[in-house]
Amino acid sequence: SVRMTSSEITPKGILANQVAVVTGSTDGIGFAIARRLAQDGAHVVVSSRKQQNVDWAVATLQGEGLSVTGTVCHVAKAEDRERLVAKALEHGGGIDILVCNAGVNPLVGSTLGASEQVWDKILSVNVKAPALLLRQLLPHMENRWRGAVILVSSTAAYTPRVDLGAYNVSKTALLGLTRTLALELAPKDIRVNCLVPGVIETNFSKVLHKNETFWNNYKENYQLQRIGRPEDCAGLVSFLCSPDASYITGENIAVAGLSSRL
Ligand SMILES: NC(=O)c1ccc[n+]([C@@H]2O[C@H](COP(=O)([O-])OP(=O)(O)OC[C@H]3O[C@@H](n4cnc5c(N)ncnc54)[C@H](OP(=O)(O)O)[C@@H]3O)[C@@H](O)[C@H]2O)c1
């Protein structure tokens, strides 16, 4: 297959002529990633569970002159995933980039405090959905001359937090999924890497960053004296999807103010 190098990039951007699908991309980290991939030249398909959020994200990004379309997709629903794939195929007939960002944590509490219902929700949205979406989308990625998949874990995978029991486990599973998929898809020249955010200021993490005790402790343990921003994650994802990262696969990288990875 033919790969571009960064010296061959057109002024249209490092991701020009690529189609990117980003899940959970109407707010927070996913929205910042969608915006950045589009700014770097990709056509981006945004998605999340609520139509009004999709409409808002599409209108906002199109208003910035970016090439963006969108559809509703609850990642744990097979028919929604099918619709997302169909939407992406409307633009150019193939898909080059998949960012599996949607993730949930329905319980602040211990692992053994989690009911079967909580386990099912966490595992199906956080772990099963990325693999199942990729399975549905793969035939349309294989026919392109490159492919990049990004999973979104958490530093809770490296250092579990006592109040995030089952969520910690799901995010650790994503590190394993990254490596396994990277191995399986390497012969197809599709790379699979993992973004590992620390505490990033979004609605999802409000319970942490609005908590004074947490923040004081955080400042003591982290060198960069601020909470991360969604945009801090987006550049790394664009890089990992770009030709500059064409020999990087199976990797996980923390965006966390200080890495807790060895
Ligand atoms: N923020 C942090 O500190 C932090 C740290 C480590 C890891 N992470 C991970 O980063 C990812 C994004 O988190 P965030 O902080 O950016 O969250 P956020 O600001 O709450 O945004 C979540 C986005 O996902 C959508 N969404 C939620 N459930 C969904 C589902 N089942 N299917 C499809 N879309 C769904 C939401 O829109 P709708 O409501 O319309 O569905 C929204 O667009 C998650 O995987 C999270 O585990 C976050």
The ligand as an ORCA input file, in Angstrom:
! r2SCAN-3c Opt
* xyz 0 1
  N     -13.400     13.848     31.397
  C     -12.460     13.120     31.966
  O     -11.844     13.537     32.960
  C     -12.122     11.761     31.420
  C     -10.994     11.119     31.928
  C     -10.636      9.878     31.437
  C     -11.379      9.293     30.427
  N     -12.476      9.923     29.939
  C     -13.225      9.257     28.868
  O     -13.392     10.154     27.788
  C     -14.585      9.848     27.090
  C     -15.403     11.114     26.919
  O     -15.685     11.689     28.184
  P     -16.074     13.213     28.350
  O     -15.521     13.626     29.659
  O     -15.731     13.989     27.161
  O     -17.681     13.102     28.493
  P     -18.834     14.203     28.283
  O     -18.297     15.585     28.255
  O     -19.882     13.847     29.282
  O     -19.370     13.877     26.807
  C     -19.905     12.622     26.533
  C     -20.380     12.578     25.089
  O     -20.747     11.231     24.786
  C     -22.137     11.160     24.434
  N     -22.608      9.862     24.944
  C     -22.823      9.479     26.220
  N     -23.230      8.192     26.274
  C     -23.250      7.748     24.996
  C     -23.583      6.505     24.370
  N     -23.999      5.451     25.095
  N     -23.485      6.401     23.034
  C     -23.078      7.456     22.290
  N     -22.760      8.654     22.808
  C     -22.839      8.796     24.142
  C     -22.763     12.439     25.009
  O     -23.879     12.932     24.246
  P     -25.394     12.386     24.439
  O     -25.798     12.717     25.830
  O     -26.192     13.116     23.379
  O     -25.332     10.911     24.165
  C     -21.597     13.418     24.822
  O     -21.537     13.884     23.489
  C     -15.274      8.738     27.897
  O     -14.959      7.493     27.318
  C     -14.628      8.848     29.271
  O     -14.625      7.601     29.949
  C     -12.866     11.150     30.402
*
